[in-house]
Amino acid sequence: MLSWTKNNDALGTVNRGVPCESGLCTLCLSGCKGKCETWMSSLVGRKLLYPREFGSCTSGSSNVTSVGVGYHAMRIQGYAYGSKGLDAGLTKDPDDCVFPNVNIETSFGNEMSTKCRVPMMTGALGSTFIAAKYWDSFAIGSALCGIPIVCGENVVGVDRMSKLDKDGIKSSPEMDRRVGTFLRYYDGYGAIIVQMNVEDTRNGVAEYLIDRFGDKVIIELKWGQGAKDIGGEIQVKDIEYAKFLKDRGYVVDPNPYDPIAQESYADGSLKAFARHSRLGGTDIDTVDGVREAFMGEVARLRKLGFKRITLKTGAYGMEALAMAIRFAADAKLDLLTIDGSGGGTGMSPWNMMEHWGVPSLSLHAKTYEYCKMLEAKGIKVPDISLAGGFAREDHIFKAMALCAPYTKLVCMGRAPMIPGYLGSNIEGVFHPERREQLNGNWDELPATVKAQGKTPEEIFAGWEIVKDKVGADEMKHIPYGAIAMVGYADKLSCGLQQFMAGARKFNLSEVTRDDLMAANRETAEETGIAYMTDSLDESAKAIING
């Protein structure tokens, strides 16, 4: 089994547990004191692009990419001449062809375009309690970065304060908070996307959103995700809350009304209940039936008034992938997010995460093939977002290039949450009177943070960036987790600009599959990307023979 090293001596980063291909630990704890690459990036920003101890050391790559199939086995091209995609007013003079001039803005949409400052979006942050706890950091951070944030499924249904009846949702304080927090700092870049599953549709989430927020919200239909192929779940420890969720119509396991479960809870052997969502499409037996139901739901949402509709699908097999791409195209959806196995979750069965579904690279390679087939038929391909285990700037470049020109965004689930945890922990130390409200886990700053400074201004590389954007007076309203998220996004942005400049591509629209090489023959066969010594080999031989 291919495994990843726990530490990077060059960057000075260390994983607490076993790392994934993304560089995150398999289990990411909100109270972690560091210091994986994403954790450190949230503090020091773009400084982490470079090896530590400059002036006292040299450094060399330890990366081995020749084993196995995955994004790790893709390498990025660099070129010795040329420049493509320079913005208006710039020339091909070396003074203009510098990486800070690389334009990484993107947009997605069908009739209505949504602009993004960075080609990334969050994963779905829904009814898991960790999403609710740190939402202010996630939402404000996303708004400040100018990227889309996804409010996941079941937010209304699990909210004890929401009021529902047979006619729909009367009020939902938590949904109002989720959307309102983002919109407060929204400046025209990014978006708030709200997911709907079976229960959300039954409860009338779409109707509530359109009445409350109009076209400020993008609605997303959910077919699945990369971490699991069953409905979403959360775990609750209070039997009365479990009964509330059962009464709301959810599947709760074990049944909190079962006398045996009640006795087990009373004697302490049963400590938690799992709330599950339902599978969609169980009453449909054919592809044509799926199409009819899907197109009908899209038409219903458009009739309600939604101008932007997206779809999220998981790591199912090729038939489901083809359905998602073709139906999204036919329905003229604004974005299709395709989540491969190998991504993350708030809560999913562990062995399901380990053993079900199609891994990201293979799924995404077929995505390109099917999109290309659609285009050849003269059908407009939907804008694509790829997800499934991404956290670094090289991941962004590789995903954008693999399915170019169809990929507009890279969806990152767990990684952008880390700045939220970290910032909240630090803010709780500086403001102990609000620690519980902030969900801070620390009583004092650990050595890993003290090494960066003694004050918030010293600790966060993103502090002055945010202050310049919102003004000094507004800084008191900005969560430290949002500031950390800006630092992380700044590191990703700068790193992406550097990769693109090396590939001589000064605009995302110029990035192509030819900017990638496969590090082994197996990956080349799987993706259709040339093996590294085959790439440009004919051109090379022409030079030699010239």
PEMOLIN-V496018 format. One record per helix or strand. SS is the DSSP state (@ for helix, = for strand). FROM is the first residue (numbers start at 1). LEN is the number of residues. If there is no record, write none. Layout:
ss-><SS & SS>
from-><FROM & FROM>
len-><LEN & LEN>
This chain:
ss-><= & = & = & = & @ & @ & = & = & @ & = & = & = & = & @ & @ & = & @ & = & = & @ & = & = & @ & @ & = & = & = & = & @ & = & @ & = & @ & = & @ & = & = & @ & = & @ & = & @ & = & @ & @ & @ & @ & @ & @ & @ & = & = & @ & @ & = & @ & = & @>
from-><7 & 13 & 19 & 25 & 37 & 71 & 74 & 84 & 99 & 103 & 106 & 114 & 120 & 129 & 135 & 148 & 155 & 163 & 168 & 173 & 189 & 192 & 198 & 205 & 217 & 225 & 228 & 233 & 239 & 251 & 259 & 273 & 287 & 309 & 318 & 335 & 341 & 350 & 359 & 360 & 384 & 393 & 407 & 415 & 432 & 447 & 456 & 463 & 473 & 480 & 505 & 507 & 508 & 513 & 516 & 521 & 531 & 537>
len-><2 & 2 & 1 & 1 & 13 & 3 & 3 & 1 & 3 & 1 & 3 & 3 & 6 & 5 & 11 & 4 & 4 & 3 & 4 & 13 & 1 & 5 & 6 & 12 & 6 & 1 & 1 & 4 & 9 & 3 & 9 & 4 & 18 & 5 & 13 & 5 & 1 & 6 & 1 & 17 & 4 & 10 & 6 & 16 & 7 & 4 & 4 & 8 & 5 & 23 & 1 & 1 & 3 & 3 & 3 & 7 & 1 & 9>
